[in-house]
Amino acid sequence: MSAKGRILLLDPFSGIAGDMFLGALIDLGLSLETLQEGLGGLGVPFRLRAEKVLRGALSATKLHVLVRSATGDGWEEEKHAALHPEGSAEQDHGHAHHGHGRSAAEIQELIAASPLSEGVKRRAAKIFAVLAEAEGRVHGVPATDIHFHEVGAVDSIVDICGAALAVELMGLHRILACPVSVGRGLHAMEHGTMPLPAPATAEILKGMPVRFTAIDQELCTPTGAAILSVMVDEFVTAQFSGRVVGVGYGAGSHPRGNPPNVLRATLLGEPGEDAGVEVGEIVFDVDDMTGEALGAMRGRLEEAGALDVVIQPVQMKKNRPGWRVEVLVRPADLSDLTELVLVETSTLGVRSAVRRRQVLARRIETVETPLGPVRVKVASSGGKVVKRKPEYEDCLRLAETHGLPFEEVRRIIEHHLR
C-alpha cells in the first residue's frame, strides 16, 4: 500500500522504540530501499532488513538494522544487553554512556556533513540532542561528554536519521500521538539496576501524557521518547476524529501478545482531496534591524522548527524603509515561536493566526539520470502528477561530482524527467 496521508497518528499503547517507529511506516508503505538509499550518505556501515512477524494475533513489520560482523565478512544484528534492560521491548541503543565510543558531538558532526536535506538534518540533530541532554542530566555530566557505544551508535544514527528522513519521504505535514505507555519494575542496565521507565526515558517524557501500565518490561525506550519529543506536533488526549487512509504496525523485539508488542501508526486525510492543512502564521514589521540581524533571526526561527520564513521590503510610517517578516509554523509551535520572535527581534508586537493552507500532494522519488541518482519531489492533484522537481541538494552534489555548472546539471535532469 502506498502512503497517501498527510497526517500521522501514533498510538504507542504498547510503547515506542526507534525500530518500531520505522517498522510502522514501512508497514504503511514507506519503501525500505528508498530509506536505505537515503541514509547511504551518512558514512556508517549498515544494512536494513524488514520482515513480517506476528505479535500476538497482529501482523506487524519488524525492522532490523544490520552492522558489520566482528570478522568483517558479513552483516549481523548486534545484541548489546549492557545497553538496555533484559527482556526489553527493543534492542534499542539510545541508552548512552560517557567515557568511550562515539561522542554526541561527533554524531552531530556526522549528521551535519551528510547529504541529507536541511530539514532532515535539523530533526535528527534535535533528537540526538534530546537524548544526550537527558543522559547528561541523569548522570550529572555535560551533554557533550555523553558517548554512544561504537556499534550502538550506528543503530542510533540509523534509527534517528531514518525517522527524520521517513517523515520527509512520506510527505507528512503533521504528527499526532496518543499518550505513551510505559512499563514498571527494576531491570539490569549498563549502569546497574534501574527503575522503569529508564531514567533517561523519564527525563525525556517530561511534559508528555503518559500511561503507566502493570507490564514488567521496558515499553518506551530513550530513542522512542526522543522521537516523540521532537516529531509530535500535538498529543491527542480528548475526543478526536479523522478520515483513516491506512494503518501500519511496527513490531518490537519481544513476542509478547497481550497487549501485542507493536506501535500502531494511522494515516489520516487524503492529499488532493482535503480542504487543506492548518498552519500557524506570525507576521511583524521592523525598521531598525540590520541585514545581519535579520539573517541570524531567520536561522534561529528555522532551528526552532519554523516551516518557512519570508522577509520582504516594505515602506513603513514616517516614510521609513523596513522589513515585513512572515513566519509559517506548526499550530503546536505558534506560542513558542511567537515568544522567540518577541525576544530575538526588535518588534514590540506580532500578528498571529491559525490558517488553512492548500497544498499539492507531495512525495519523494529517487530517479536514475545520466548523471546519477537524484531525489525528485513529485506533486500531484486528484491522483495526477502535475509537477516534478529535482532536489536542490542532489543537483548541487552532482554538479560538484561532474565539475559542471549547477544550472546545466538541473537542465539535464529536468530534460530527463520529461
N, C-alpha and C positions, 0 to 999 in steps of 0.2 A: 504494500500500500504506500502510495506517495504521500508525503506530509503536506497538507494544504491549509492548515490552520495558521492563524496569526497570533493567537493567544494560547499559552500553555498553562494548564492547571496541574500542579504536582500534588499528589496525595501520599505523603510519607507515613501512612498508617502503620507501616512496619519498619519505619526508619528510612535512612537515606545514606548512600555512600557514593564515591566517585564513579565506580563501575556500574552501580545501579542506575545512576542518572543517565549515563551514556547508553547503557543497555536499553532503557526505556525509550530513548529517542531512536535508537536503531530499530527497536520493535515497531515504532511508529512509521518507519520508512527512511530514516537517515541512512545514506549509503556508507557502508563500512569502508569501501575502497576510497571514496572521496574524503572521508575523515582521515584515513591513514595517509593519503597523499598530501592533504592539507597540513598535517603535522610533520611531514617528512623533513621540512627545513629547520627543525629545532636542533638538529645536530646531536641527538641522543639515539642510541641503537635500540629499536623496539619493533615489535610486530603486533598487530591486533588480530584477534580471532573471536568470532561470535558464534554461539550455538544456542539452540532451543533446548530448554530444560523445563522440568516440572518442579514447582514449589507448591506442595500440597496438590490441589486439583487445578492449579493455574499454570498455563503455559507462559513462559517468560523468556526473554533473551538475556543470556549471560555473556558479558564481555570479558575477555581475557587479555591482559597486557603481557606479552612475552618479551623477555630480555635475553641477552646473550648468556649461554650456559657457562659454567665455571671453566670448561675446557675451551670455550670459544668456538666450537664447531657446530653449534646448533642454537635453538631457541627454547626457552622453558619459562614456565610461570613460577617465579620465586615465591617461597613461603617464608616469611620473616616473623616467626612467633614472638620475637623480642620486641617487635614494633607495634603489636596490637594485642588485645586481650585474647586469651584462649577461648575458642568457640565463638570468635567474633563474627558478626554478620557479613563481614567482607574482609579480605586480606588488604586492608587499607593502609597505605604508607604515609598518610598525612600526619601520623604521630611523629613528631620531630624530636630532636635531642640537641645537645650542644657539645661541641668539642671535636667532632671529626665528620668526614663526609662533605657533601656539597653545602655551602652556606646559603642562607636565604638571599644574600646579596648576589652570589654567583648565579643563582637561578634567575633572579630578576634581570641580570645582565644577559643571560642566555635568551630569555624571552624578548628583551629589547632588541637583540641582534637578529632575531628570526625574521623570515619574510612574511609572517602573519600580518593581517591588516591591523591598523592602529587601534580599532575598536576591540579586536580580539586580544591584542597585547595588553590593553588597559584593563580589561576584565580579568584576564589571567593573572596579571601582576597584582591586582587588588585582592584576589582570592588568596594568593600566596602571602601577601602582606597580612591579611587577617589571620592566617594560620600562624605565621611567625610571631605576630604580636601577642596572640593568645598563649602560645607556648612560652614566650618570654615572661608574661605576667605570672604564669603558673610556676615557673622555675626561678623567678626572681633574677632574670638576666635580660640584657637588652635584646630586642628582636634581631638585631644584626648578628648576635652571637649564636643564633639558632642554626643548627645544621640538620640536613636530612641524610640518612644513610645512602651510600652511593647508588645501590640498585633501587632502594626505596624512593630515592629522588626521581629516578626515571619513571616509576609508576605514578608518582605525584605529578610530575611535569605532564605526562600524557593525559592523566585523568583531568587535571585542571585546565590545561590548554585545550584539551579535547572538548570539555564542557563549554568553554568560551567560544570555540570555533563552531560547535554544533548549533548554538543559538543563532549564529550568523548564517550558517548553511541552510537552516530551516526557515529563515526569514521571520523569526519570532519577534514581535513588536512588544509583547508584554508577557510577563511570567507571574502567575499567581500560585499560592500554595496554601494548603490546609495545615493545621497545627501538626508539628512533627512529633512522632512517638519516640520515647527514649526508654532504655532498659534500666534495670536496677541490679544491685548486688556488688560484690567485690571481685575483681579479676586481676590476674597477673599481667603486668605490663613491663615495658623496658625499665621503668624507674621503680618497680616494686608493685605491691598490691595496691590497687587504686579503686575508688568507687565509680560506679556508672551513674550517669554518663561520665566519660573520661573528663578529667579536669579541664583540658584544653577545649573539649567539646562544650562543656558547661559555660566556659568563658565566652565562646563564640555565640552560644544560644541566647545570651542576654538580650532581652527586648523582644524575643520571638515567642509566639504562643507555642507551648509545649504540652504534650500529653504524657504523663508518667504512667507507665504500664507495670504489670507484675512480672514481665518477662525477664528472666535472669540471663540476659545476653546484651552485648553491645548492639544497639539498633542504629543509632545515628553516630557516624564517625566524624572526626575533626574535618576531614575533607568535605563530607556531605554537609556538615553545618556551615562551612565556609562558602560552599556553593550557594546554599540558601541565603546566607547573609548578603552576598554580593548580587546574585542574579534575580532574586524575587522582588518584584515591584510592590506587591501587596499580599498580605496574609488574609485569607478568607475565613472569617470566624463566624459570620452570620449567614442568613439565607442567601443563596447565590443561584443564578440561572444563566444559561448559555446554550448555544446550539452545538452539540457534540459532532465533531468531524471524524475523530479517530481516538483510539485508546491503545496505549502500549504499556508493557510491563517489563521492568528491568530487574533481573534476579540478583540477589546477594549470594554469598558462598554457602550459607547454611541451608540445609534441606528442610528446615522447619516449615510445616504446613498449616499451623494453627496459631496465629494467623500466618499466611504464606509470607516467606521472606522475599518480598518484592516491593518495588516502588512503582506506583501507577502514575502515568502521565496521560492527560487528556488534552487533545487539541480542540479548541473552540473557535467557531466562526469559519468563514469560507472566503478566501481572497476574491475580490472582484464582485462579491455578492452582498457584502455587509455595507452598512451605511457609513463606515469609516472607523477610525481609531481615535480614541481620546488621547489628547496630548496637552500638557501644561504649557502656557506661554507667559514669558516675562518680558516686558518692554520698558525701557527707560532711555532718557536723553542726558547727555553730558556735554559740556563745552570747556571743561578745564582739565582734561586728561590727555597726556601725550600719546603718540603712536606706540611707544614702547610700553606704556602702562596698559593701553588697550590690548596689546598683544599678550602681555602677561595675564591680564584678566581672562582673555579667551582661553588660554591654556589651563588656568585654574578651573574654569567652568567645565571644560571638556574632561579634565581629570576627575571632576566631581560627578560626572555622568550626564552632562548636557547632551541632548541628541543633536542639536545644531545651534550654531551661533552666527548671526548675521550682523555686520556693522556697516552702516551706510551714512554718508554725509547729509546733514540737514541744516537749514537756516533757523536759528532759534531767536528768542526775543532779544530786543535791543540790537538786532542785526548781527548777532554773533554767530559765526560758523560753529557747528557742533557735530555730534555723532548720535545716531539712534541705534540702540542695541536691542536686538530681538533674540530671545533665547527660547528654544523648544526643549522641554524636559518631560520625563515620565510624570504622570499625575502624582505618584507617590513621592517624587523628589521635589515637588513645587515649593513646599515650605522651606526645605533645607537650602535649595539653590537661591531662593529669594533672600534668605538670610545672608548667604555668601555674597550676593551682589551688593547688599546694603553695607557689608563690612569691607569688601575688597574694592569698591569703586567710590567715586566722589558724589554719586547721586544721593539725594535726600529721600527719594521715594520711587516706587515702581508701580506699573500697572500689571496685573496678573489675572489670568482666567484659564479655565479648562475648556478646550475647544475640540471639535471633531475634525479630524484630518483624513481626507480621502486619498488613498494611495493605491497604486497598482500592486498586484500580487508579484512578489519577487522571490527568486531562488538563485542559488549559485551553482553553475555547472562548470566542470573542467573540460576544456576543449583542446584537442591536439591541433596545433597550427604548424606551418612550415618553420617557425622559429622556436617551437617548443610548446609545452602545455601552458594554457592560460585559463585562469578563472574568469568566467563570464557571468555578469549579472543579467538574468533573464526576467523581463517584466511582461505580465500578461493581463488581459482583461476578458472576462467571460470565458476563460479557458483558452483564449487565443493569444499567442505571443505577439506583442506589439513593439518591443524594443529589446535589443541585446547590446550590452556594453561591456568591453573588457575591463578588468580591474586595473586601476592605475598602478598599483604596486607591481603587478606582474609585467605590465608593459615596461615599466622602468627597469625591472630586473633583466628582461630580455634585451633592452637597449644597451645596458652595460655589458651583458654577456657577449653580444654580437658586435659591439662597437658601432652601433647605428644611432642616428638621431631619434629621439623619443617619438616625434610626430610620424616619422617613417615607419617605425615599429607599429604604432597604432593604426596607420593606414593599411599596412599589410594584414594585420589581424582582422580589422573591420571588413576588408575585402574578402578574406577567407570565410567570415561569418555570414556573408550574403547568400 
